[in-house]
Amino acid sequence: MGLFSKKSASTGKSRQKSAIRDWTEALFVAAILALIIRTFVVQAFKIPSGSMEDTLLIGDHLLVNKFIYGLQIPGIDRRFLTIREPQRGDIVVFEFPEDRGQSFWKRRDFIKRLIGVPGDTVEIRNKQVFVNGQPFRLPEEVHKDATLFEGVSGCDTPAFPRAQWCRDTMPPIKVPAGQYFMMGDNRDRSYDGRFWGFVSNAEIKGLAFIKYWSWDNESFRPRWSRIGRLIN
């Protein structure tokens, strides 16, 4: 009887160890797969500010396609298996250019609309954007401040100064190779390329394509009509 009990206890411990090992392996594999998906396929982001209103609202949660512009391997500037290049009108998530030189954990993510691609000449005349001499109007852009800043003094270099006059009037600026010019849809209340310059190709993370969740913190309830909507 005693021998039988010892054998049963030994078998039970063995099965318990096997189950723990199986669960540990499963969790490890799941973590690796999640890391691969987040790095190369799709990543979730949350909108923290109103610079993209009314296209994107504070509390919108997005999924971002990270492979459409090409796969990025950490530490390597090149992209692989590119499906297409970033295009005007894309809503892009990127590393904030003013965080260059910061450690990886301190770099913030921004989201804006792509206005100028490499080689484009971007100009702003009294709030109206021109690309290569032609008006570039989007149905999503909004102006919520009637004030017009007309001066352009000092706003003539890629490293644009943080001056209000750059908001509404900007002299022609050519987008360099490998760089992109971004602006928020909420044109009068967006801290964007007009103030801090260009985004490099290496800083681009992906294309925002769908709102999978939206929470209105003021009314403390979901915005059901926005959930599952594609982003234009």
N, C-alpha and C positions, 0 to 999 in steps of 0.2 A: 504493500500500500504506500509505504514511504517512497519507494523508488518511483512509483507511478506519479506521485505528487511532484517530486523533483523534476521529472521529465516534462510534465505538463507546464510547470512554472518556467522551465527553460525554453520550451516551445513558445509560450506566450510572450516572453521577453524578446525572443528572436523575431516574432511577427510584429511586435511593437516597434522594434528598431527598423525593420524593413519598411513599415508604413511611414515612419518618420523620414527615412531616407527617400522614399518615393515622393512624399510631399515636398521635401526640400529640393529635390531635383526638379519637380514640376514648377515650383515657385521660381527657381533660378532660371529655368528655360523661359518662363513667362516674362520675367524681368528683362532678360536679354532681348526677347522679341519686342517688348514694349519700347525698349531703348532704340532698337533698330527702326521701328515704325516711326517713333518720334523724331529721330534724327534724319531719316531719309524719305519718309512717305507722307505723313500727315501729323500736324500738331495743333493743339487747342490753344486759343488765345482769348482774353477778355478785354473789352473796350473800357478803359479807365477815364477817358476824357471826351469832351464834346467837339473835338476838332473835325470829325467826319460826319457830324449831323447834317442832314437828317438821314443820310445813307446808313450810318451806324450810330447807335445810341449808347450812352453809358449803360453798362450792364448787359450788352449783347455779348454772347459767347460764340466764337467763330472756329471753323476748321480751316486750316491753311494747307494748301497743296505744296509740298516741299520738293517734289521731283520734277514739276513741269518745266522749271528753268534749268534743270540739270542737278544731278546728285552732287552734294558737297561732302568732302571728307575733311573732318576737323584737322586744321593745321596746313591744309593745301588750298591755295586760291583757285585752282582750276575746277571746272565743273565737268561732269561726265554724263553721257546719255541724255543730253539736252533735248527736250521735246520742242520747245520754242523759246525765243528770247522774250524778255519783258517788253510789253507794248504800251503805247499811250492809252490811258484809260484804265489800266489794270489797278486794282487795289492791292497794294504790296505791303508785306510785313518785312521789316529790316532792322538791323542793329542801329541804334541812334548814333549818327556820326560824331556827336560831341563826346561820346564815350570811348572814342578811339584811344588806345593806350591803356585803358582800364583792364583789370583782370576779367576773365570770362564771366565770373559770377556777378560782377558789377555792371555789366553791359545791359542797357535797357532795350526793349523792343518797341518800335514805333510802327504805326500803320498810316499810310497816306495813299493818295492816288498819283499814279505816274503821269507826269505831264510832258516831260521832255526826255527823249532817248539820245544816245551818243550822236553828236553831229547836229542836233537840232539847235536852233536859236530861239530862246524863250524871251518874251518881253511882256510887260504889263503896262497898260495905259488906262488910267482911271478905273481900276478894278478889272478891266477886261484883259484876259490872257491871249497873247498871240504866239503862235508857234510857226516859225519860218515865214513870218509876215502875214499869216492868215489867222483870223479869229479862231480860238479853240474853245468852243462852248460845250458844256455838258449839262444835260437836264438835271443832274444831281447837285450841281453847285448852287450854293445859297449865299446871300449877303444879308447879314443881320444888323449891320451898322451902317447908317446913312452917311457917316462922316467920311470925307475924302481927303486923304493925305497925298498931296501932289508933288512934293519935293523929291528929288532924286540924288541930291548931293551926297557923295560918299558911298552910294549904292551901285558901284560899277565894277566890282571884283567878285570872283567866285566865293571868296570868304566874306559874304555879305555882313555888314554891321547890324547890330540889333537895334535898328531905328524904325520908328513907325512908318516913315515915308516909304520904306521898301514894301510895305504891305499892299499899297494900291497902285504904285507907279514904280516900275523897274526898267532900266535901260536894257537893250538887247544883250543877252548873255548866251554864249555858245557852250553847249554841254560837251565836256571833254570825252574822249574815248574811254570806255569802261565805266562811265559815270551816268547817273540818272538824276533828273530834277523832279521833286515831289511837292505836292500841295494837298492841303486838306480840303474837303468839300465845303466845310464851313469857313469860307474864305477869309472872313473878317476876324475869326477867332481861332486861328490855327497857327501854331509855331512850326514852321515848315522850311522848305528849301529857300524861301525868300530871305530867311534870317541866318541859316547855318550852312547853306551851300548844297553840295551834291552828295548822293549816296553811291558808293562804289558797288560794282557787281558782286564782289565778295561779301558785302554786308547784307545783301538781299537774302531773305530766308524763304520766301514763298509767296504764293498767290492766294488771297482770301477768297473762298468760294461759297460758303454756306454758313448761315446762322443756325446753330443747333440748339441754342437756348437763349432766352432773354429775360432779364429780371429788372423790374422797375422798383428801385429802392425807395422812391418817394411814396408810391402807393402800396409798396410791400406786396407785390404780386407779380406773377409771370406775365409777359406780353405774348399771349398765345398766338396772335396774328403774325408775329415775326419769326416764330420757331419753324425751322425747316425751310426757310426762304433762301433762295440763291442770292448771291451778292453781285450787284451790277456796278 
